[in-house]
Amino acid sequence: MIETDNEKKIRDLQAHIAELKGDIEHLRKKAEFNMPVDMHRRFHNACTDPCDMIDGPCACGAWHSAKEWIEKLNGYLIDKDIEIKMLREE
């Protein structure tokens, strides 16, 4: 069976969502303050410097908290779930 473009996009999005869910669990369980290596360069704030701190002063110029990251990732996951739903409806 040949995979359609939408099926490939859905599969890629689902893999990305699974990866982000792992990041959320990492944030909930770890007491680290530095950004985990596997999350480096994924997030930027109002500048081109990538975020490097989970809790405290960040290279991007903001002062982050772990709760903020969990909320950002959860919001991003909701957006990706909506994108998958729209692809399935095409």
N, C-alpha and C positions, 0 to 999 in steps of 0.2 A: 504494500500500500504506500502510495506517495504522500508525503506530508505537505499540506498546503502552507502557504505563507502565514496565515492566521494560526494554524496549529503550531507552527514553529515559534511564532511570537508568544503564544500562550505557554508553551513548554519553557521558553527562556524566562518569561516573567515568573512562572511558578518556581523555577530554580532560584531566581533572584530573591523571591519572597522567602523561600526556605533559608537562604543565606542570611537575610536580614532578621528573621526570627531568631536565628542562632546568635546574632549580634545583640538582640534585645535580652536574651537569656544571659549572655555574658555580662551585660551591664547590670542586670539585676543581682547576679551572684558575686561578682568581683568587687573588691574594695579598692581597686586600682584608681588612680587619678589621671594617669596618662592615657592617651588614646591607645587602645590595643593595636598592635602592628597590622592586623588584618583589616582594620578600619581606616588606616592612614590614607589620606588623599581622597576619601570618599565625600567628605563634607567641607564646605566652605561657607563663610558667613558673608560679610559685605566687602571682602577683599579677595585677592588671588591667593593669599596664604592659606593652606589647608588647616583645618582644625587639628590641634594636637593635644588637647586636654579634654577630659570628660568632666572634671570638677575643678574649677579654678580659672586663673587667667590663661587665655588661649592665644595662640599666634595670630588668629583671625581678628583679634581685638576685643572679643567678647569675654564675658565671665560665665562659663557654662556650669550646669549641674547635671548629675546623672539622670535625674527625673526629666529634665528637658530633652535629653537624648532619647529616652524611652518614648516620650510623647512624639518627638519628630519621626522616629522610626515607625511607630504605630500609625501615624497619619500618612506616611509614605506607603505603608502596606495597604491601607484602605484605598488609596489612589490606584495602586497596582491591581487590587481586586476588581475595582470598577473597570479598569482598562481590559482585564481579561473578560469580564462579562460583556463588554461592548464588542470585543473581537468574536466571541462566541455567537453573538446575535447577528453578525454580518452574513 
